[in-house]
Amino acid sequence: MYKLAINREQIWNGCILASIAHAVMTAHYPDFSFEQSWDGINYNVQDGAGIRGTITFHDRIIVAAFRKEQSDRLYNSDLTQTAIRSLHKAPPAVHAIAKSETFHCLLDEVDGQTIPLITALFYGVSDDFVSNDSLVDLFEHGAEIIQTQLLGCTDEAIKHWHDYYEMTQEQSDLVLSLFHRKLQNPKSVIRISQEEATSIGLVNAEGIDECRESLEELGIIYPM
């Protein structure tokens, strides 16, 4: 098993920052709304090019699993077990969370059986993150999709999302404002003001609907 240089707070911050940036900018890119979403404690991410993953945030435990269609592990039962082996020595609570939460978006039918079809996996209890793969191998087999999220809310991550979505300064400022409000009151509903909504620059009904839906997954309410 490999110990991974992953920080719990940093990955949480990175996922929140990424999903707020995504939610705000779906106003302009509704066709890409599928790339990031939240389902309760599960952060789901995919790139439309064959990589998808789910990160489950459950109290002190984080479980992250990924599927990369181009990985040589996919559909090879021996190689697929490389990822599953990461759970062999995990505490029972990690097994339970992986089965009940993380694997749900990664199930597929193979030889008549519905199984989690994954190519990379890691988990952490408190700040002790481990995997059967090194970080390099995790990235090779799917975890590269969260490379920016692993940076947390650093200048590099902020610049990445600013450039990725071609944000205006007003949009970038709003994303950071919502991010800090979310961290200060993670379980409270956050309401966007009319002035903030205007700064998003909504352009059509589809964009409005996708933006509102993505924000609501984060407990952020866009004004009617």
Backbone hydrogen bonds in HBPLUS format (Angstrom, degrees):
<---DONOR---> <-ACCEPTOR-->    atom                        ^
c    i                          cat <-CA-CA->   ^        H-A-AA   ^      H-
h    n   atom  resd res      DA  || num        DHA   H-A  angle D-A-AA Bond
n    s   type  num  typ     dist DA aas  dist angle  dist       angle   num
A0002-TYR N   A0131-SER O   2.74 MM 129  5.37 176.1  1.74 171.3 170.7     1
A0131-SER N   A0002-TYR O   3.02 MM 129  5.37 141.0  2.17 142.2 153.0     2
A0004-LEU N   A0129-PHE O   2.82 MM 125  5.29 170.9  1.82 140.3 142.4     3
A0011-ILE N   A0007-ASN O   2.97 MM   4  6.25 161.8  2.00 163.1 166.9     4
A0012-TRP N   A0008-ARG O   3.07 MM   4  6.26 159.8  2.12 150.8 156.7     5
A0013-ASN N   A0009-GLU O   2.90 MM   4  6.08 166.3  1.92 149.9 154.0     6
A0014-GLY N   A0010-GLN O   2.87 MM   4  6.03 155.5  1.93 145.5 153.0     7
A0015-CYS N   A0011-ILE O   2.98 MM   4  6.15 154.1  2.04 145.4 150.9     8
A0016-ILE N   A0012-TRP O   2.99 MM   4  6.23 161.1  2.02 154.1 159.4     9
A0017-LEU N   A0013-ASN O   2.87 MM   4  6.04 168.2  1.88 153.6 157.2    10
A0018-ALA N   A0014-GLY O   2.97 MM   4  6.03 164.8  2.00 142.8 147.7    11
A0019-SER N   A0015-CYS O   2.96 MM   4  6.03 162.0  1.99 144.9 150.0    12
A0020-ILE N   A0016-ILE O   2.97 MM   4  6.10 150.5  2.05 149.8 157.3    13
A0021-ALA N   A0017-LEU O   3.00 MM   4  6.18 166.7  2.01 154.2 158.0    14
A0022-HIS N   A0018-ALA O   2.90 MM   4  6.09 158.3  1.95 146.3 153.1    15
A0023-ALA N   A0019-SER O   2.85 MM   4  5.91 159.3  1.89 138.2 144.4    16
A0024-VAL N   A0020-ILE O   2.97 MM   4  6.13 171.6  1.98 156.3 157.6    17
A0025-MET N   A0021-ALA O   3.07 MM   4  6.17 162.1  2.11 146.3 151.6    18
A0026-THR N   A0022-HIS O   2.93 MM   4  6.04 120.7  2.29 147.4 160.8    19
A0027-ALA N   A0024-VAL O   3.42 MM   3  6.18 163.4  2.45 112.3 117.0    20
A0028-HIS N   A0025-MET O   2.98 MM   3  5.48 149.3  2.08 110.5 117.9    21
A0029-TYR N   A0025-MET O   3.00 MM   4  6.27 141.2  2.15 139.1 151.0    22
A0032-PHE N   A0029-TYR O   2.99 MM   3  5.68 162.2  2.02 122.1 127.8    23
A0033-SER N   A0030-PRO O   3.14 MM   3  5.23 157.3  2.19 115.7 114.2    24
A0035-GLU N   A0032-PHE O   3.14 MM   3  5.77 167.0  2.15 119.4 123.3    25
A0046-GLN N   A0035-GLU O   2.87 MM  11  4.85 150.3  1.96 135.3 139.7    26
A0037-SER N   A0044-ASN O   2.95 MM   7  5.21 146.3  2.07 147.6 149.7    27
A0044-ASN N   A0037-SER O   2.81 MM   7  5.21 168.6  1.82 156.9 160.0    28
A0039-ASP N   A0042-ASN O   2.86 MM   3  5.10 160.0  1.90 148.8 155.6    29
A0042-ASN N   A0039-ASP O   3.12 MM   3  5.10 163.3  2.15 115.7 119.5    30
A0057-PHE N   A0041-ILE O   2.99 MM  16  5.42 168.8  2.00 153.7 155.7    31
A0043-TYR N   A0055-ILE O   2.85 MM  12  5.15 173.1  1.86 152.3 153.3    32
A0055-ILE N   A0043-TYR O   2.89 MM  12  5.15 159.8  1.93 146.0 152.7    33
A0045-VAL N   A0053-GLY O   2.99 MM   8  5.39 163.9  2.01 153.9 155.8    34
A0053-GLY N   A0045-VAL O   2.79 MM   8  5.39 144.8  1.91 161.2 166.8    35
A0047-ASP N   A0051-ILE O   3.11 MM   4  5.84 150.3  2.20 157.7 162.0    36
A0069-GLU N   A0050-GLY O   2.73 MM  19  4.95 168.4  1.75 149.7 153.5    37
A0052-ARG N   A0067-ARG O   2.99 MM  15  5.45 153.3  2.06 149.8 158.3    38
A0067-ARG N   A0052-ARG O   2.83 MM  15  5.45 162.0  1.87 160.2 162.5    39
A0054-THR N   A0065-ALA O   2.96 MM  11  5.62 154.6  2.02 158.1 166.3    40
A0065-ALA N   A0054-THR O   3.00 MM  11  5.62 158.9  2.05 155.6 160.8    41
A0056-THR N   A0063-VAL O   2.76 MM   7  5.21 169.8  1.77 158.3 160.6    42
A0063-VAL N   A0056-THR O   3.13 MM   7  5.21 150.4  2.22 135.8 144.8    43
A0058-HIS N   A0061-ILE O   2.80 MM   3  5.10 164.3  1.82 179.0 173.5    44
A0061-ILE N   A0058-HIS O   2.71 MM   3  5.10 155.9  1.76 147.8 143.1    45
A0126-SER N   A0060-ARG O   2.76 MM  66  4.92 166.9  1.77 144.3 149.0    46
A0062-ILE N   A0124-GLY O   2.89 MM  62  5.10 158.2  1.94 148.2 153.3    47
A0124-GLY N   A0062-ILE O   2.78 MM  62  5.10 153.1  1.85 148.4 153.9    48
A0064-ALA N   A0122-PHE O   2.88 MM  58  5.42 168.9  1.89 174.1 170.4    49
A0122-PHE N   A0064-ALA O   2.96 MM  58  5.42 156.8  2.01 151.2 158.0    50
A0066-PHE N   A0120-ALA O   2.89 MM  54  5.20 152.0  1.97 158.3 156.8    51
A0119-THR N   A0066-PHE O   2.71 MM  53  5.91 163.8  1.74 152.7 158.1    52
A0120-ALA N   A0066-PHE O   3.34 MM  54  5.20 145.4  2.47 137.8 134.2    53
A0071-SER N   A0068-LYS O   3.01 MM   3  5.38 163.4  2.03 114.9 120.3    54
A0074-LEU N   A0071-SER O   3.25 MM   3  5.76 155.5  2.31 111.7 117.2    55
A0076-ASN N   A0073-ARG O   3.20 MM   3  5.45 160.8  2.24 125.1 124.3    56
A0079-LEU N   A0076-ASN O   2.99 MM   3  5.38 111.3  2.48 108.2 124.2    57
A0080-THR N   A0076-ASN O   2.76 MM   4  5.87 165.4  1.78 169.0 173.7    58
A0081-GLN N   A0077-SER O   3.27 MM   4  6.26 145.5  2.40 134.1 141.1    59
A0082-THR N   A0079-LEU O   2.92 MM   3  5.33 152.4  1.99 108.7 117.7    60
A0083-ALA N   A0080-THR O   3.17 MM   3  5.90 137.6  2.36 118.0 124.3    61
A0085-ARG N   A0081-GLN O   2.79 MM   4  5.82 151.6  1.87 150.6 156.0    62
A0086-SER N   A0083-ALA O   3.10 MM   3  5.71 155.9  2.16 114.1 121.1    63
A0087-LEU N   A0084-ILE O   2.90 MM   3  5.78 166.8  1.91 127.6 131.6    64
A0088-HIS N   A0085-ARG O   2.99 MM   3  5.08 157.0  2.04 107.2 114.6    65
A0090-ALA N   A0087-LEU O   3.09 MM   3  4.85 160.2  2.13 101.9 107.8    66
A0094-VAL N   A0091-PRO O   2.93 MM   3  5.47 133.2  2.15 115.5 127.2    67
A0095-HIS N   A0091-PRO O   3.37 MM   4  6.83 155.8  2.43 150.8 157.4    68
A0096-ALA N   A0092-PRO O   2.99 MM   4  6.26 163.1  2.02 153.9 158.2    69
A0097-ILE N   A0093-ALA O   3.04 MM   4  6.23 158.6  2.09 145.2 150.2    70
A0098-ALA N   A0094-VAL O   2.94 MM   4  6.10 163.4  1.97 152.7 157.5    71
A0099-LYS N   A0095-HIS O   3.01 MM   4  6.24 163.4  2.04 155.0 158.7    72
A0100-SER N   A0096-ALA O   2.92 MM   4  6.01 162.9  1.95 149.3 154.6    73
A0101-GLU N   A0097-ILE O   2.84 MM   4  5.48 145.4  1.96 144.2 150.8    74
A0102-THR N   A0097-ILE O   3.32 MM   5  6.69 147.9  2.43 139.6 146.8    75
A0103-PHE N   A0098-ALA O   2.94 MM   5  5.82 162.2  1.97 165.2 162.9    76
A0104-HIS N   A0101-GLU O   3.26 MM   3  5.83 155.2  2.33 116.6 123.5    77
A0106-LEU N   A0103-PHE O   2.89 MM   3  5.10 159.8  1.93 115.4 121.5    78
A0117-LEU N   A0106-LEU O   2.82 MM  11  5.86 157.0  1.87 166.1 164.0    79
A0108-ASP N   A0115-ILE O   2.84 MM   7  5.61 151.0  1.93 149.3 156.5    80
A0115-ILE N   A0108-ASP O   2.83 MM   7  5.61 157.9  1.88 167.2 162.2    81
A0110-VAL N   A0113-GLN O   2.70 MM   3  5.22 160.3  1.74 155.1 156.3    82
A0113-GLN N   A0110-VAL O   2.95 MM   3  5.22 162.9  1.98 113.5 118.9    83
A0123-TYR N   A0130-VAL O   3.12 MM   7  5.79 162.2  2.16 161.5 167.0    84
A0130-VAL N   A0123-TYR O   2.87 MM   7  5.79 159.7  1.92 170.6 173.9    85
A0125-VAL N   A0128-ASP O   3.21 MM   3  5.39 154.3  2.28 130.5 130.6    86
A0128-ASP N   A0125-VAL O   3.09 MM   3  5.39 165.6  2.11 125.6 129.7    87
A0138-LEU N   A0134-SER O   2.85 MM   4  6.13 155.1  1.91 153.1 161.1    88
A0139-PHE N   A0135-LEU O   3.00 MM   4  6.21 161.1  2.04 147.9 151.7    89
A0140-GLU N   A0136-VAL O   3.03 MM   4  6.30 152.9  2.11 141.4 149.4    90
A0141-HIS N   A0137-ASP O   3.04 MM   4  6.22 142.4  2.19 145.2 153.5    91
A0143-ALA N   A0138-LEU O   2.85 MM   5  5.30 154.9  1.91 144.2 137.9    92
A0142-GLY N   A0139-PHE O   3.39 MM   3  5.44 167.4  2.40 109.7 108.1    93
A0145-ILE N   A0142-GLY O   3.34 MM   3  6.35 175.6  2.34 125.2 126.5    94
A0146-ILE N   A0143-ALA O   3.01 MM   3  5.77 169.4  2.02 121.5 124.9    95
A0147-GLN N   A0144-GLU O   3.18 MM   3  5.10 164.4  2.21 112.1 110.4    96
A0150-LEU N   A0146-ILE O   3.00 MM   4  6.23 147.3  2.11 153.8 161.5    97
A0151-LEU N   A0148-THR O   2.99 MM   3  5.37 154.9  2.06 109.4 117.5    98
A0152-GLY N   A0149-GLN O   3.13 MM   3  5.66 165.4  2.15 115.2 119.8    99
A0158-ILE N   A0154-THR O   2.93 MM   4  6.20 168.9  1.95 159.1 162.2   100
A0159-LYS N   A0155-ASP O   2.91 MM   4  6.05 161.7  1.95 147.9 152.9   101
A0160-HIS N   A0156-GLU O   2.96 MM   4  6.14 151.7  2.04 141.3 149.5   102
A0161-TRP N   A0157-ALA O   3.10 MM   4  6.44 166.2  2.12 159.2 159.2   103
A0162-HIS N   A0158-ILE O   2.96 MM   4  6.12 158.4  2.01 148.9 155.9   104
A0163-ASP N   A0159-LYS O   2.89 MM   4  6.03 163.9  1.92 153.0 156.3   105
A0164-TYR N   A0160-HIS O   2.75 MM   4  5.87 160.3  1.79 152.1 159.0   106
A0165-TYR N   A0161-TRP O   3.07 MM   4  6.01 166.3  2.09 146.3 148.5   107
A0167-MET N   A0162-HIS O   2.96 MM   5  5.13 158.3  2.01 147.1 153.0   108
A0166-GLU N   A0163-ASP O   3.18 MM   3  4.79 149.1  2.28  92.9 102.1   109
A0172-SER N   A0168-THR O   3.03 MM   4  6.26 163.5  2.06 150.6 155.1   110
A0173-ASP N   A0169-GLN O   2.85 MM   4  6.02 156.6  1.90 148.6 155.1   111
A0174-LEU N   A0170-GLU O   2.99 MM   4  6.19 153.5  2.06 144.5 151.5   112
A0175-VAL N   A0171-GLN O   2.98 MM   4  6.27 160.2  2.02 152.1 156.9   113
A0176-LEU N   A0172-SER O   3.15 MM   4  6.42 163.9  2.17 150.2 153.4   114
A0177-SER N   A0173-ASP O   2.93 MM   4  6.14 153.5  2.00 145.9 154.0   115
A0178-LEU N   A0174-LEU O   2.88 MM   4  6.11 166.3  1.90 159.1 161.5   116
A0179-PHE N   A0175-VAL O   2.89 MM   4  6.06 154.3  1.96 146.2 154.3   117
A0180-HIS N   A0176-LEU O   3.01 MM   4  6.21 164.8  2.03 150.7 152.9   118
A0181-ARG N   A0177-SER O   3.05 MM   4  6.26 155.5  2.11 146.7 153.9   119
A0182-LYS N   A0178-LEU O   2.87 MM   4  6.00 151.8  1.95 147.1 155.0   120
A0183-LEU N   A0179-PHE O   3.02 MM   4  6.31 154.8  2.08 149.8 156.3   121
A0184-GLN N   A0180-HIS O   3.06 MM   4  6.20 153.8  2.13 142.9 149.8   122
A0185-ASN N   A0181-ARG O   3.07 MM   4  6.20 151.2  2.15 144.2 151.1   123
A0188-SER N   A0185-ASN O   3.11 MM   3  5.36 159.4  2.16 112.1 118.6   124
A0190-ILE N   A0219-GLY O   2.93 MM  29  6.28 167.1  1.94 159.5 163.9   125
A0221-ILE N   A0190-ILE O   2.67 MM  31  6.07 164.0  1.69 166.2 171.5   126
A0192-ILE N   A0221-ILE O   2.92 MM  29  6.00 178.2  1.92 163.4 163.7   127
A0197-ALA N   A0193-SER O   2.91 MM   4  6.20 156.2  1.97 149.5 156.5   128
A0198-THR N   A0194-GLN O   2.98 MM   4  6.20 150.5  2.06 143.3 150.8   129
A0199-SER N   A0195-GLU O   3.17 MM   4  6.50 143.4  2.31 139.2 148.5   130
A0199-SER N   A0196-GLU O   3.08 MM   3  5.09 121.2  2.44  93.6 108.4   131
A0200-ILE N   A0197-ALA O   3.13 MM   3  5.37 144.0  2.27 101.9 112.1   132
A0201-GLY N   A0198-THR O   3.10 MM   3  5.52 132.3  2.33 106.1 117.2   133
A0208-ILE N   A0204-ASN O   2.99 MM   4  6.29 156.7  2.04 152.6 159.7   134
A0209-ASP N   A0205-ALA O   2.94 MM   4  6.18 166.2  1.96 154.0 156.8   135
A0210-GLU N   A0206-GLU O   2.98 MM   4  6.20 167.2  2.00 154.6 157.7   136
A0211-CYS N   A0207-GLY O   2.91 MM   4  5.94 161.7  1.94 148.6 154.3   137
A0212-ARG N   A0208-ILE O   2.88 MM   4  6.03 167.3  1.90 153.6 157.4   138
A0213-GLU N   A0209-ASP O   2.97 MM   4  6.11 164.4  1.99 149.4 153.8   139
A0214-SER N   A0210-GLU O   2.96 MM   4  6.07 165.6  1.98 149.7 153.7   140
A0215-LEU N   A0211-CYS O   2.95 MM   4  6.08 159.1  2.00 151.2 157.2   141
A0216-GLU N   A0212-ARG O   2.93 MM   4  6.10 156.6  1.99 147.7 154.4   142
A0217-GLU N   A0213-GLU O   3.20 MM   4  6.50 141.0  2.36 142.8 151.7   143
A0218-LEU N   A0215-LEU O   2.88 MM   3  5.30 144.7  2.01 109.0 119.9   144
A0220-ILE N   A0215-LEU O   2.99 MM   5  5.01 161.0  2.03 134.4 132.8   145
A0219-GLY N   A0216-GLU O   2.99 MM   3  4.82 161.8  2.03 102.6 107.8   146
